[in-house]
Amino acid sequence: MIIQEAVLRYNFHARPCAYFVNQTSKFEANITIVRGNRSGNGKSVISVMMLELAEGDKVKIVIDGNDEEEAMKKVVYLIENSLEKDW
C-alpha cells in the first residue's frame, strides 16, 4: 500500500472526472481518493464527483495492488497537472 498527498490544480467537473477515471481504470490496483473525512473509489466517476474536488484541494491518495507504484505516479500526475487539452 502506498499513501501520498497531492494538491489539485484544476476543478474536477464532469469532463476531467471522466478522463481521470478512464486513466485510473487501466490499473489493477485499488485507488482511493480522500478529501477531508470523505473518500471515493478513484475508478468510479460518480464516487470521484461526490468528493466535490476543486482547485487547491489537498487530497490523500491511497493505492494498493500489484501495479501500485506505476498507478501512484499516474494519479499524482493527473491531479497536479491541468490536462485540459486531453479532456
DSSP file (Angstrom, degrees, kcal/mol; ACC not computed):
  #  RESIDUE AA STRUCTURE BP1 BP2  ACC     N-H-->O    O-->H-N    N-H-->O    O-->H-N    TCO  KAPPA ALPHA  PHI   PSI    X-CA   Y-CA   Z-CA
    1    1 A M              0   0    0      0, 0.0     2,-0.4     0, 0.0    63,-0.2   0.000 360.0 360.0 360.0 136.5    0.0    0.0    0.0
    2    2 A I  E     -A   63   0A   0     61,-2.9    61,-2.7     2,-0.0     2,-0.4  -0.973 360.0-169.5-122.3 136.7    1.2    3.5   -0.9
    3    3 A I  E     +A   62   0A   0     -2,-0.4     2,-0.3    59,-0.2    59,-0.2  -0.995  15.0 160.1-127.3 132.4   -0.2    6.7    0.5
    4    4 A Q  E     -A   61   0A   0     57,-2.2    57,-3.6    -2,-0.4     2,-0.3  -0.991  29.3-131.9-148.5 151.8    0.7   10.2   -0.8
    5    5 A E  E     +A   60   0A   0     -2,-0.3     2,-0.3    55,-0.2    55,-0.2  -0.778  25.4 174.2-103.9 152.5   -0.8   13.7   -0.8
    6    6 A A  E     -A   59   0A   0     53,-2.2    53,-2.9    -2,-0.3     2,-0.5  -0.975  27.2-126.0-150.6 158.5   -1.3   15.9   -3.7
    7    7 A V  E     -A   58   0A   0     -2,-0.3    51,-0.2    51,-0.2     2,-0.2  -0.947  28.5-122.6-113.4 126.7   -2.9   19.3   -4.5
    8    8 A L        -     0   0    0     49,-2.8    48,-3.2    -2,-0.5    72,-0.2  -0.465  17.8-164.7 -69.6 131.4   -5.5   19.6   -7.2
    9    9 A R        +     0   0    0     70,-1.9     2,-0.3    46,-0.2    73,-0.1   0.320  69.0  23.7-101.1   6.2   -4.5   22.1   -9.9
   10   10 A Y  S    S-     0   0    0     69,-0.2     2,-0.3    44,-0.1    46,-0.1  -0.968  91.9 -81.6-160.0 166.8   -8.0   22.4  -11.6
   11   11 A N        -     0   0    0     -2,-0.3     2,-1.4    43,-0.2    43,-0.2  -0.594  36.0-134.5 -78.6 137.4  -11.7   21.9  -10.8
   12   12 A F        +     0   0    0     41,-1.5    41,-0.2    -2,-0.3    40,-0.1  -0.618  44.9 153.3 -93.3  75.4  -12.9   18.3  -11.1
   13   13 A H     >  -     0   0    0     -2,-1.4     4,-2.1    39,-0.1     5,-0.2  -0.187  63.5 -69.4 -89.2-167.9  -16.1   18.8  -13.1
   14   14 A A  H  > S+     0   0    0      1,-0.2     4,-2.5     2,-0.2     5,-0.2   0.881 127.6  48.2 -56.8 -49.1  -17.6   16.1  -15.4
   15   15 A R  H  > S+     0   0    0      1,-0.2     4,-2.5     2,-0.2     5,-0.2   0.952 114.3  43.0 -62.6 -51.7  -15.0   16.0  -18.2
   16   16 A P  H  > S+     0   0    0      0, 0.0     4,-2.9     0, 0.0    -1,-0.2   0.872 113.7  53.7 -64.0 -32.7  -11.9   15.9  -16.0
   17   17 A C  H  X S+     0   0    0     -4,-2.1     4,-2.7     2,-0.2     5,-0.2   0.939 109.9  47.3 -62.7 -45.8  -13.5   13.3  -13.8
   18   18 A A  H  X S+     0   0    0     -4,-2.5     4,-2.2    -5,-0.2    -1,-0.2   0.917 114.5  46.3 -62.4 -43.2  -14.3   11.1  -16.8
   19   19 A Y  H  X S+     0   0    0     -4,-2.5     4,-2.1    -5,-0.2    -2,-0.2   0.928 111.9  51.7 -64.5 -44.2  -10.8   11.5  -18.1
   20   20 A F  H  X S+     0   0    0     -4,-2.9     4,-2.7     1,-0.2     5,-0.2   0.934 112.6  44.6 -57.0 -49.5   -9.3   10.7  -14.7
   21   21 A V  H  X S+     0   0    0     -4,-2.7     4,-2.2     1,-0.2    -1,-0.2   0.865 108.6  57.4 -66.8 -36.6  -11.4    7.6  -14.3
   22   22 A N  H  < S+     0   0    0     -4,-2.2     4,-0.2    -5,-0.2    -1,-0.2   0.911 113.2  41.0 -57.9 -41.6  -10.6    6.5  -17.8
   23   23 A Q  H >< S+     0   0    0     -4,-2.1     3,-1.0     1,-0.2    -2,-0.2   0.898 115.5  48.1 -75.2 -41.9   -6.9    6.7  -16.9
   24   24 A T  H >< S+     0   0    0     -4,-2.7     3,-1.7     1,-0.2    -2,-0.2   0.802 100.0  67.3 -71.3 -27.7   -7.1    5.1  -13.4
   25   25 A S  T 3< S+     0   0    0     -4,-2.2    -1,-0.2     1,-0.3    -2,-0.2   0.635  85.6  72.1 -67.7 -12.5   -9.2    2.2  -14.7
   26   26 A K  T <  S+     0   0    0     -3,-1.0     2,-0.3    -4,-0.2    -1,-0.3   0.612  86.7  81.5 -76.5 -11.9   -6.2    1.0  -16.6
   27   27 A F    <   -     0   0    0     -3,-1.7     4,-0.1    -4,-0.1    41,-0.0  -0.688  69.4-147.1 -99.1 149.5   -4.6   -0.1  -13.4
   28   28 A E  S    S+     0   0    0     -2,-0.3    -1,-0.1     2,-0.1    40,-0.0   0.811  72.4  94.8 -78.1 -33.0   -5.2   -3.3  -11.5
   29   29 A A  S    S-     0   0    0     36,-0.1     2,-0.4     1,-0.1    36,-0.3  -0.155  84.7-107.1 -62.6 152.4   -4.5   -1.7   -8.1
   30   30 A N  E     -B   64   0A   0     34,-2.9    34,-2.1    11,-0.0     2,-0.5  -0.672  35.8-159.4 -77.3 133.8   -7.3   -0.3   -5.9
   31   31 A I  E     -B   63   0A   0     -2,-0.4    11,-3.4    32,-0.2     2,-0.4  -0.975  10.8-177.7-123.4 122.6   -7.3    3.5   -5.9
   32   32 A T  E     -BC  62  41A   0     30,-2.9    30,-2.8    -2,-0.5     2,-0.5  -0.974  11.0-158.0-121.8 133.9   -8.9    5.6   -3.2
   33   33 A I  E     -BC  61  40A   0      7,-2.7     7,-2.5    -2,-0.4     2,-0.5  -0.942  11.5-163.8-109.8 129.6   -9.0    9.4   -3.2
   34   34 A V  E     +BC  60  39A   0     26,-2.9    26,-2.6    -2,-0.5     2,-0.4  -0.958  12.9 176.7-119.9 128.9   -9.6   11.0    0.3
   35   35 A R  E >   - C   0  38A   0      3,-2.8     3,-2.2    -2,-0.5     2,-0.3  -0.967  67.1 -48.2-129.0 114.5  -10.7   14.6    0.8
   36   36 A G  T 3  S-     0   0    0     -2,-0.4    24,-0.0    22,-0.4     0, 0.0  -0.451 122.9 -20.7  62.4-123.6  -11.2   15.6    4.4
   37   37 A N  T 3  S+     0   0    0     -2,-0.3     2,-0.4    -3,-0.1    -1,-0.3   0.270 123.4  85.1-101.3  10.8  -13.4   12.9    6.0
   38   38 A R  E <   -C   35   0A   0     -3,-2.2    -3,-2.8    13,-0.1     2,-0.3  -0.871  54.2-173.4-113.3 146.7  -14.8   11.6    2.7
   39   39 A S  E     -C   34   0A   0     -2,-0.4     2,-0.3    -5,-0.2    -5,-0.2  -0.954   0.6-169.4-135.3 156.9  -13.2    9.1    0.4
   40   40 A G  E     -C   33   0A   0     -7,-2.5    -7,-2.7    -2,-0.3     2,-0.5  -0.987  33.8 -97.9-145.9 154.6  -14.1    7.7   -3.0
   41   41 A N  E >   -C   32   0A   0     -2,-0.3     3,-1.8    -9,-0.2     7,-0.3  -0.604  29.0-146.5 -70.7 119.7  -13.1    5.0   -5.4
   42   42 A G  T 3  S+     0   0    0    -11,-3.4   -18,-0.2    -2,-0.5   -10,-0.1   0.451  96.3  57.5 -70.6   0.5  -10.7    6.5   -7.9
   43   43 A K  T 3  S+     0   0    0    -12,-0.4     2,-0.5   -19,-0.1    -1,-0.3   0.205  92.5  80.2-112.1  12.6  -12.1    4.3  -10.6
   44   44 A S    <>  -     0   0    0     -3,-1.8     4,-2.6     1,-0.2     5,-0.2  -0.975  61.9-156.6-125.7 119.3  -15.7    5.5  -10.3
   45   45 A V  H  > S+     0   0    0     -2,-0.5     4,-2.8     1,-0.2     5,-0.2   0.930  98.6  47.6 -57.7 -47.2  -16.9    8.7  -11.9
   46   46 A I  H  > S+     0   0    0      1,-0.2     4,-2.1     2,-0.2    -1,-0.2   0.925 112.1  49.6 -61.2 -45.1  -19.8    9.0   -9.5
   47   47 A S  H  4 S+     0   0    0      1,-0.2     4,-0.5     2,-0.2    -1,-0.2   0.905 114.0  44.8 -61.9 -43.2  -17.6    8.3   -6.5
   48   48 A V  H >< S+     0   0    0     -4,-2.6     3,-1.2    -7,-0.3     5,-0.5   0.909 112.5  51.2 -68.3 -42.6  -15.0   10.9   -7.6
   49   49 A M  H >< S+     0   0    0     -4,-2.8     3,-1.7     1,-0.3    -2,-0.2   0.838 100.9  63.0 -65.1 -31.6  -17.6   13.5   -8.4
   50   50 A M  T 3< S+     0   0    0     -4,-2.1    -1,-0.3     1,-0.3    -2,-0.2   0.702  91.6  66.1 -66.4 -18.1  -19.2   13.1   -5.0
   51   51 A L  T <  S-     0   0    0     -3,-1.2    -1,-0.3    -4,-0.5    -2,-0.2   0.654  96.6-143.6 -75.9 -14.4  -16.0   14.3   -3.4
   52   52 A E    <   -     0   0    0     -3,-1.7     2,-0.2    -4,-0.3    -3,-0.1   0.922  24.5-165.9  51.8  52.1  -16.7   17.7   -5.0
   53   53 A L        -     0   0    0     -5,-0.5   -41,-1.5   -41,-0.2     2,-0.3  -0.454   9.6-178.8 -72.9 138.9  -13.0   18.3   -5.7
   54   54 A A    >   -     0   0    0    -43,-0.2     3,-2.3    -2,-0.2   -46,-0.2  -0.923  39.4 -71.8-135.7 160.0  -11.9   21.9   -6.6
   55   55 A E  T 3  S+     0   0    0     -2,-0.3   -46,-0.2     1,-0.3   -44,-0.1  -0.232 119.2  24.5 -51.5 132.2   -8.7   23.6   -7.5
   56   56 A G  T 3  S+     0   0    0    -48,-3.2    -1,-0.3     1,-0.3     2,-0.1   0.230  86.1 137.6  94.7 -12.9   -6.4   23.9   -4.5
   57   57 A D    <   -     0   0    0     -3,-2.3   -49,-2.8   -50,-0.1     2,-0.5  -0.430  49.4-137.3 -66.9 137.9   -7.9   21.0   -2.6
   58   58 A K  E     -A    7   0A   0    -51,-0.2   -22,-0.4    -2,-0.1     2,-0.3  -0.866  27.8-175.1 -95.0 126.8   -5.4   18.7   -0.8
   59   59 A V  E     -A    6   0A   0    -53,-2.9   -53,-2.2    -2,-0.5     2,-0.5  -0.870  22.5-134.5-121.1 155.1   -6.2   15.1   -1.3
   60   60 A K  E     -AB   5  34A   0    -26,-2.6   -26,-2.9    -2,-0.3     2,-0.5  -0.924  18.5-153.5-106.0 134.3   -4.7   11.9    0.0
   61   61 A I  E     -AB   4  33A   0    -57,-3.6   -57,-2.2    -2,-0.5     2,-0.5  -0.934   9.3-171.6-110.6 126.6   -4.2    9.1   -2.5
   62   62 A V  E     +AB   3  32A   0    -30,-2.8   -30,-2.9    -2,-0.5     2,-0.4  -0.976   8.0 177.5-120.7 120.0   -4.2    5.5   -1.3
   63   63 A I  E     +AB   2  31A   0    -61,-2.7   -61,-2.9    -2,-0.5     2,-0.4  -0.982   4.7 176.3-128.4 133.5   -3.2    2.8   -3.7
   64   64 A D  E     + B   0  30A   0    -34,-2.1   -34,-2.9    -2,-0.4     2,-0.3  -0.974  35.0  66.9-139.8 121.2   -3.0   -0.9   -3.0
   65   65 A G  S >  S-     0   0    0     -2,-0.4     3,-1.5   -36,-0.3     4,-0.2  -0.913  87.8 -58.0 156.3-179.8   -2.2   -3.6   -5.6
   66   66 A N  T 3  S+     0   0    0      1,-0.3     3,-0.3    -2,-0.3    -1,-0.1   0.842 130.4  35.3 -58.4 -39.4    0.4   -5.2   -7.9
   67   67 A D  T 3> S+     0   0    0      1,-0.2     4,-2.5     2,-0.1    -1,-0.3  -0.083  79.0 128.4-107.0  33.6    0.9   -2.0  -10.0
   68   68 A E  H <>  +     0   0    0     -3,-1.5     4,-2.5     1,-0.2    -1,-0.2   0.834  68.8  52.6 -63.2 -36.1    0.6    0.5   -7.2
   69   69 A E  H  > S+     0   0    0     -3,-0.3     4,-1.9     2,-0.2    -1,-0.2   0.940 113.5  42.7 -67.4 -45.7    3.9    2.4   -7.9
   70   70 A E  H  > S+     0   0    0      1,-0.2     4,-1.9     2,-0.2    -2,-0.2   0.902 115.2  51.3 -64.8 -41.0    3.1    3.0  -11.5
   71   71 A A  H  X S+     0   0    0     -4,-2.5     4,-2.9     1,-0.2     5,-0.2   0.905 107.5  52.5 -62.9 -42.1   -0.5    3.9  -10.6
   72   72 A M  H  X S+     0   0    0     -4,-2.5     4,-2.6     1,-0.2     5,-0.3   0.920 107.5  51.5 -62.1 -44.0    0.6    6.4   -8.0
   73   73 A K  H  X S+     0   0    0     -4,-1.9     4,-2.0     1,-0.2    -1,-0.2   0.926 114.0  44.4 -57.4 -44.9    2.9    8.2  -10.5
   74   74 A K  H  X S+     0   0    0     -4,-1.9     4,-2.7     2,-0.2    -2,-0.2   0.917 113.4  49.1 -68.1 -44.2    0.0    8.5  -12.9
   75   75 A V  H  X S+     0   0    0     -4,-2.9     4,-2.1     2,-0.2     5,-0.2   0.921 111.9  48.1 -64.4 -44.5   -2.6    9.5  -10.4
   76   76 A V  H  X S+     0   0    0     -4,-2.6     4,-2.7    -5,-0.2    -1,-0.2   0.921 112.3  50.4 -61.4 -43.0   -0.4   12.2   -8.9
   77   77 A Y  H  X S+     0   0    0     -4,-2.0     4,-1.1    -5,-0.3    -2,-0.2   0.929 110.3  49.7 -59.5 -45.9    0.4   13.5  -12.4
   78   78 A L  H  < S+     0   0    0     -4,-2.7    -1,-0.2     1,-0.2    -2,-0.2   0.848 115.8  43.0 -63.1 -34.6   -3.3   13.6  -13.2
   79   79 A I  H  < S+     0   0    0     -4,-2.1   -70,-1.9    -5,-0.2   -69,-0.2   0.880 117.5  42.9 -79.0 -39.5   -4.1   15.6  -10.1
   80   80 A E  H  < S+     0   0    0     -4,-2.7     2,-0.4   -72,-0.2    -2,-0.2   0.471 107.5  63.4 -91.7  -1.7   -1.2   18.0  -10.1
   81   81 A N  S  < S-     0   0    0     -4,-1.1     2,-0.5    -5,-0.2   -71,-0.1  -0.984  80.3-124.9-127.9 129.2   -1.3   18.9  -13.8
   82   82 A S        -     0   0    0     -2,-0.4     3,-0.2   -73,-0.1    -3,-0.1  -0.583  27.4-178.5 -69.5 119.9   -4.0   20.6  -15.7
   83   83 A L    >>  +     0   0    0     -2,-0.5     3,-2.5    -5,-0.2     4,-0.7  -0.118  29.2 139.2-112.8  34.3   -4.8   18.3  -18.6
   84   84 A E  G >4  +     0   0    0      1,-0.3     3,-0.9     2,-0.2    -1,-0.2   0.801  67.5  61.1 -52.5 -34.6   -7.5   20.4  -20.3
   85   85 A K  G 34 S+     0   0    0      1,-0.2    -1,-0.3    -3,-0.2    -2,-0.1   0.752 104.0  51.4 -65.5 -22.3   -6.2   19.5  -23.7
   86   86 A D  G <4        0   0    0     -3,-2.5    -1,-0.2     1,-0.2    -2,-0.2   0.602 360.0 360.0 -91.3 -12.8   -6.9   15.8  -23.1
   87   87 A W    <<        0   0    0     -3,-0.9    -1,-0.2    -4,-0.7    -2,-0.1   0.515 360.0 360.0 -73.1 360.0  -10.5   16.1  -21.9
